[in-house]
Amino acid sequence: MHPLLNLKTLLLSCACLLMLGCNSSPTAVKVEQLLKTGQSWTGTPYTWPDGKPEFTVVKITLPANTALKWHTHPMPNIAYVIAGELMVETEDGVHKTTLKPGQVLPEMVNTSHRGTSGKGPVELIVFYAGTPGMPLSH
């Protein structure tokens, strides 16, 4: 094989690798703030429970077309929707919102509410900021 043909083949191969993204440069770290608030989604300011802090994180999977029981939370908490569509409403009917994947909800403290899934199941992560022995909901 002719030496120039080998060089052309090598250069063409390198160009293809570069165009296909086969390089060794690291990707940049991306930070995206999802929420920064001092109040629930209904506008009520948060107050922190007295005592030693204890954080709890739970993953909740709600089947399609399912409504949770009416409940309250005694501490601030934030829900992050991973999958599905979740409708959240207060028991008095004054507030209602729908969340989709990637959205967050700063939940209410001591206000009765529930979540209802849509046509598909819902997966969410909930972060609770309480104290040792405090129940997550009532």
Secondary structure, DSSP 8 states (H G I E B T S, - for coil): --HHHHHHHHHHHHHHHHHTT----------------SB-TTS-B----SSS-EEEEEEEEE-TT-B---B--SS-EEEEEEES-EEEEETTSS-EEEE-TT-EEE--SS--EEEEE-SS-EEEEEEEEE-TT--S--
